[in-house]
Amino acid sequence: MAELRFDDRVAVVTGAGRGLGRAYALLLASRGAKVVVNDTGSSLTGDGVDPGPADAVMNEIRAAGGEAVACTESVATATGGQAIVNAALDHYGGIDILIHNAGTVRRASLAEMTYQDFEAVLDVHLRGAFHVVRPAFPLMRDAHYGRIVLTSSIGGLYGNHGVANYAVAKAGIIGLSNVVALEGTADNVICNVIVPSAVTRMAEGLDISSYPPMDPELVAPVVGWLAHEACSISGEMLIAIAGRVAKAVIGESPGVYRPSWSIEDVGEQMGAIGEAAASVTFPVVPDGHVDHIRYSFAMTRQAQGAHHG
């Protein structure tokens, strides 16, 4: 198979100064992409600004013969998001790839989490995604080409203790990605979600002694494929953890139809309602929203037809 390259493509990677984002930026640059290395260099909780991490990755790319520019603007504001996209336009004349990876962590139990810590994490992860997608998306649509990769988490899919802010933000990103995929499909703008797990700064304080190898380099090729013109999916979620790559789906049980329901009926039917042996999925693209409704209505018509028959 021919090597998949990114020659003449311009990529923006947020949170690219360390960890996963650094691995993404280095891989894309090694395959020919011109990369905007965006990172504020903040602490894990999002405090402070340090140009060091972004500059280091930029210099590493340049030393290897690649093209890169550093940008320390924050995704946490609309102004910052615009400035990050502008960096791609000003230096390279366009934007083909957007990978939103920037993230912070502020741990606290639900009963103790402050509103400030809740908002601060949403600002970077979820609002941050919108702050960079919003200015990039129209440009990609006008160019009839774009590859957007947004970062969710198993915390967004399944929740976790002490990170309500993070879980909410990562779940919200799935909704944003679905809409980008739907609205971009006619113009070859593809959007997918990566659900990565790797040992990075975010693992601070966790016991990782029993973990298998979980380097960011195990995740980067998956993101690289999602960012490439050969990517054949949109509106989907790929998981990458410790060498395992999988697709995550939102599934539904076939369900139960009744012409009317009481509270008691719901309780009595719960076993059948939840029977998911033959689960159904509705891919976002081309029209999961309508497919869900169509499936539900067909069950109604089928039951009514059987009744009349």
N, C-alpha and C positions, 0 to 999 in steps of 0.2 A: 504493500500500500504506500502511495506517495505521501511524503511528509506534509502535514497540514501546516501551512505557514500563514503569517499575518502581514506580509509585505504590503506597504502603503496603507495599512490600517492604523487608525488612531484610537488608542484605548485610554480610558480614564479608570483608574482603580482607586477607590477611596479606602482609607485605612491601610495604605500600602507600605507603611514604614516598617512594619514588623509582622511576624506571624504569617497568617494565611495570605493577607494582601500582598506582602512582600513576595511570597512564593508565586502568586498569580502574575505580578508585575515582571518578575525575572523570567518566568516561562514565556510570556507573550513577547517580551523584548527579545529573547533568544531566538524566537521564530519570526522576527522581523517587524513587530509592531512598534510604533512610536507611542511611548507611554507617559501619561501624566500621573506622576506618583504623588497622590494626595494623602497627607497625614499631618494632623496638627502637632503630633509628638506629645500629646497629653498623657497624663497618668491614666491608669486603668479606670478610674472613676470619672475621667473626662476633664480633669483640672490641669491648667497650665498649657503653655505652648512651647514647643521645642523643635526648631527646624532640623535638628540633627538626624532623626530617623529617615525623613523623606529625602534629605540630601544624601545620606549614606546609600540608599537604594538607587537614587539617580546616578551617583558616582559609580556604583557597582555595575549598573547597566552600561554606562558610557565606557568604563574600563574594558568591558567585554566586547566593545564595538557597536553597541546598540544606541538607540536614541531615546532620551528621556528628559523630562523637566520636572522639577519638584514644585509642589503647591501646598502651602500650609493653611489654606482657608478651611473653615469648619463647615461641615454639612448641616450643622445644627440650626442654621438660619437660611432663609431664602436667598439672602444676599450672598452668603458663602457658597451655596449651591450654584448660583449663577456664575460666581467668580471661578469655581472649579471647572465648569463647562467652558467658560471664556478662555481659560488657560489652554485648553485644547484648540480652540478656534484661533487664538492669537499666535500660538507657536506652530501649529500644524495645519490650520485651515479647515478643520472639521472634526467630527467625532463619529466613529463607527461602532465603538464598543464601550459600554458603561458597566462596570462591575462595582456595585455598592457593597462594601465589606466593612466599612467603619463601624465600630461598636464600643460601648462602654459597659461596665458592670457596677451596679450599686446594690449590694445584697442586704436584704432585711426581710424579716417575716412580714406577712400581710398585716398582722395586727400592729406592727411597729413601723412600717414603711412610711416615710414622709412624702408629702405631695411633691416636694422639691425633687426628691430622688426618683419618684415616678415620672415626672415630667422630663427630667434631665436625660433619662435613658430613652424615652420615646423620641426626644428631640434628635438624638443621634441616629438611632436605628430606623424608626418608622418615618418620622417627619423628615429625617435626613434622606431617606430613600426618595421621598416626594420632591425634596429640594433639589436633587440632582436629576431625577427623571423628568420633572416638569420642564426645565429648559432644554434638555437633550432630546426629548421625544419628538417635538415638532421638527427639529433639524433632521433627525433620522427619517422621519416620514417624508419630508420634502426631498430627501436624497434617495428615497425608496430603498434604504438599507439601514439596518441597525441590529445590534445584538446587545440585549440588556440581561444582566444576571444579578438578581437580588438575593440577599442572604437571610435565610430563616434559620431555624435551629430545632433540634429535638425538643428544646424547651418550649418552642412555639407550637409544635405538634402535640406534645404530651404534657407540658407543664413541668415544673420542678419546684422544690421547696426554696423559699427565700428569694425568688426572682420574679414576682408578679409583674413588675415593670418590663423586664426583659421578655417574659412569656407573651405579654400583651403585644409588645412591639413586633416580635417575630411572627406572631399569628397574623397581625395586620398586614405584614409584608406580603403574605400569600394572597390576600385580597387585592392589593395593589398590583401585584404581578399579573394576576388573572385579567384585570382590566386593561393593562398595557398590552398583553397578548391579544386580547380581543380587538382593541382599537388599532393595533399596529399590523394585524395580519394582512390586510389588503395592500400594505406598502412595504412588505418584507421586513417589518420590524418585529423581531422575535424576542420574547421575554420569558425567562424561566427562573426558577428558584433553586439555589443550592442549599442543601441542609448538611453543613460540614461539621466534622468533629476532628479536632487535632489538639495536640498538646502545645498551647501557646501561653501568653501571659494570663489569659482568662482562666487557666487551670491553677493559678496561684491559690495555695491553701488547700487544694484537694490532694488526697492520697492517690497518686498515680503509679505506685510501685507495682501493681499487678496488671497495668495496662500493656497491651502489645504495642509494637511500633505505631505511632500515630503522628508522624511528621506532616507538616503542611504540604510537603511535596507529594504525599499520597492523594491529596485533594485537588491540587492544582491542575492535573490533566483533565479532570472532569469539567472544571470551570473553563479550561482552555477549549474543550470541545463545544461547550454551550456558547462560547464567545466567537466561534468560528463560523464562516459562511456555510460550512457543511452541516451545521446543526439542523436536524430534521424535526425537532419538536418545539412546541411553544405552549405556554400555559401549563407547564408540568413542573414537578419537583424531583430532583435527583439527590439522593443521600450518598455521602462519601464518609466512611468511618473505618479507620484501621485497615484499609485495603478493600473493604466491601463497598461496592457501588450498587445502588438499588433505586427503584422508582417508588416514591410515596404517592398514594392516591387517597382521595376522600371517597369512601364507599358508603353505600346505603343498603340496608336489608331490603328485600323485595317489598316488605310491608303488608299490611292488611287493609282491605277495603270494607267498609260498612256504610250503608246509606245514612246512618245516624249513629251518634256515639253518646254514651253517658260516661260519667267519671268511673263508674263501676266497670263498664265495658273496657275502658283503657287498661285498668288493673288486671282484669281477667285475661285480656288478650296480649299482655306484655310479653309473654314467652314467644308467641307467634310474631308479634311486631318486631321483636329483636332478633329473630332467627336469621342469621346472616350467612348460612351455608352457601347460598347462591347469591352473594352480594352483587350489586350492580354499581357501575361507575359511569360517570358522565364527563368525558374529557372537556376541559374548558373550551378549547378550540376544536371544531368551529362554533359550537353553541351549546355548551353544557347547561346553561341556564334554561334554555328552551327545551332541551332534551329531557331535563328533570321534570318540567311541567308536562311535556308530552307523555312521558312514561306514566306519570300519576293520573293524567286524564284517561289514558288508554285503559288503566285498571278499572276506573269508574265505568267506562263504556262497556268493558268486557263483563263486568258484574251485572250491569243493567241488562245487557243482551242475554245473559244466562237466565236472569230473572224473568224477562219477557218471553224467552224461549220455553 
